Amino acid sequence: MNPQTSAIFTAVAIAVIVIAAVAYLVVRNRRTEELRRRFGTEYDRTLKNTGRRSAAEADLAARTRRVENLAIHPLAPGDRDRFAERWRATQASFVDNPVRAVTEASALVDEVMRARGYPVADFEMRASDISVDHPRFVENYREAHAIAVEAQRGTARTEDLRRATIHYRDLFENLLETAA
C-alpha cells in the first residue's frame, strides 16, 4: 500500500470513529433527557441512590419495561364510584382519628392499585411502578408512606398526618382519573 493510500485509509478510519463516537454521545444524551423528562425528580433520586448515570438509567428503563408488561387497566365506573365514596369517608374521619385516617388512606391507595392491576406486595416496588405512569406523584407517595410508618410508631405530628393525607389523596385521585 502506498503512503498516500495509507493516509487516506487512516483519515477515513479516524472520521468513522469520530462520527460513531458523536452518534453514541447524541443517542446517550437523548436517552438521558427523555428519562429526565419522563421521571422528573425520580430520575435524580435514582441517580443519587445508584451513584452512576448508567445504573440509574438502566434501573428506570427496567421499571418501564416491567410496568409495560403488567396488565394495568382502568377501573369499572362502579368500582371508581365505590372507591371515591370510601375516600370521602376516610378523609372525613381525619378529624376524629388522624392516624387511622392515614392508615386507611394508605390501604385505599393500595386497593386501587391492586384493582388497576399493579402488584402491591412491597412498598418500594409499588413506588417504582407508580413512578413509571405517575412520576409527578411518586416523591409525595414516598413521603406519605414514611409518615404513615411514623404514625404507626406514634411519632407523627398532626401536621405531618395532614400532609400525608393530601399526598395520598393526590395519588388516589390521579389513579381514579387515569382510569376514566
C-alpha positions in Angstrom: 0.0 0.0 0.0 1.5 3.3 -1.0 1.8 6.2 1.6 -1.0 8.3 0.1 -3.5 5.4 0.1 -2.4 4.6 3.7 -3.0 8.2 4.8 -6.5 8.3 3.1 -7.4 5.0 4.8 -6.2 6.3 8.2 -8.2 9.6 7.7 -11.3 7.7 6.8 -10.9 5.3 9.8 -10.5 8.3 12.1 -13.5 10.0 10.6 -15.6 6.9 11.1 -14.5 6.6 14.7 -15.3 10.2 15.4 -18.7 10.0 13.8 -19.5 6.9 15.7 -18.4 8.5 19.0 -20.5 11.6 18.3 -23.5 9.5 17.4 -23.1 7.5 20.6 -23.0 10.6 22.7 -26.0 12.1 20.9 -28.1 8.9 21.5 -26.9 8.7 25.1 -27.8 12.3 25.8 -31.2 12.0 24.1 -31.9 8.9 26.3 -30.9 10.8 29.4 -33.1 13.8 28.5 -36.0 11.6 27.7 -35.7 9.8 31.1 -35.3 13.1 32.9 -38.4 14.5 31.2 -40.4 11.3 31.9 -39.4 10.7 35.5 -38.6 14.2 36.8 -37.3 14.2 40.3 -37.4 10.4 40.4 -34.5 10.4 37.9 -32.5 12.5 40.3 -33.4 10.3 43.3 -32.5 7.1 41.4 -29.2 8.7 40.2 -28.4 9.6 43.8 -29.2 6.1 45.0 -27.2 4.3 42.3 -24.4 6.7 42.1 -23.9 6.3 38.4 -25.9 7.6 35.4 -25.7 4.4 33.5 -27.0 2.4 36.5 -29.8 4.9 37.2 -30.9 4.9 33.6 -30.8 1.1 33.4 -33.0 1.0 36.6 -35.5 3.4 35.1 -35.6 1.6 31.8 -36.1 -1.7 33.6 -39.0 -0.2 35.5 -40.6 1.0 32.3 -40.3 -2.5 30.7 -41.7 -4.1 33.9 -44.8 -1.8 34.0 -45.4 -2.2 30.3 -45.7 -6.0 30.9 -48.2 -5.6 33.7 -51.9 -5.8 33.0 -52.7 -2.3 34.1 -56.3 -1.5 33.3 -59.0 1.1 34.0 -61.4 0.7 36.8 -65.0 0.0 36.1 -67.3 3.0 36.7 -68.9 1.3 39.7 -65.6 0.5 41.3 -64.4 4.1 40.7 -67.6 5.4 42.5 -67.2 2.9 45.3 -63.5 3.8 45.9 -64.4 7.6 45.7 -67.0 7.1 48.4 -64.6 5.2 50.6 -62.1 8.0 50.2 -64.7 10.6 51.3 -65.4 8.6 54.4 -61.6 8.2 55.1 -61.0 11.9 54.7 -63.9 12.8 56.9 -62.6 10.5 59.6 -59.3 12.5 59.8 -60.8 15.0 62.4 -61.6 12.3 64.9 -58.6 10.0 64.3 -55.8 11.3 62.0 -53.6 8.2 62.5 -56.4 5.8 61.5 -57.3 8.1 58.5 -53.7 8.0 57.2 -53.6 4.2 57.7 -56.9 3.8 55.8 -55.7 6.2 53.1 -52.6 4.1 52.5 -54.7 0.9 52.4 -57.1 2.5 50.0 -54.4 3.6 47.6 -53.0 0.0 47.7 -56.5 -1.3 46.9 -57.0 1.0 44.0 -53.5 0.0 42.7 -54.4 -3.7 43.1 -57.8 -3.2 41.3 -56.0 -1.5 38.4 -53.5 -4.4 38.1 -50.4 -3.2 39.9 -48.7 -5.7 42.2 -48.7 -4.3 45.7 -46.7 -6.7 47.8 -43.7 -4.4 48.5 -43.8 -0.7 49.0 -40.6 0.0 47.1 -41.9 -2.0 44.1 -45.2 -0.1 44.3 -43.3 3.2 44.3 -41.2 2.1 41.4 -44.2 1.0 39.4 -46.0 4.3 40.2 -43.0 6.3 39.1 -43.5 5.0 35.5 -47.1 6.1 34.9 -47.4 8.7 37.7 -43.9 10.3 38.1 -45.3 13.6 39.5 -46.8 11.7 42.5 -44.1 9.2 43.5 -42.0 11.6 45.6 -45.0 12.6 47.7 -46.2 9.0 47.8 -42.9 8.0 49.4 -43.2 10.9 51.9 -46.8 9.9 52.7 -45.6 6.3 53.3 -42.8 7.4 55.6 -45.3 9.5 57.6 -47.7 6.5 57.8 -44.9 4.4 59.2 -44.2 7.2 61.8 -47.9 7.3 62.6 -47.8 3.5 63.4 -44.9 4.2 65.8 -46.8 7.0 67.4 -44.2 9.7 66.4 -46.0 11.6 63.6 -47.3 15.1 64.2 -50.9 16.0 63.2 -49.5 18.4 60.5 -47.4 15.6 59.1 -50.5 13.3 59.1 -52.5 16.1 57.2 -49.7 16.3 54.6 -49.7 12.5 54.2 -53.4 12.5 53.7 -53.1 15.2 51.0 -50.3 13.3 49.2 -52.4 10.1 49.3 -55.4 12.0 48.0 -53.5 13.4 45.1 -52.2 10.0 44.0 -55.6 8.4 44.7 -57.4 10.9 42.5 -54.9 10.5 39.8 -55.3 6.7 39.8 -59.0 7.1 39.5 -58.9 9.8 36.8 -56.3 7.9 34.8 -58.7 5.0 34.8 -61.6 7.2 33.4 
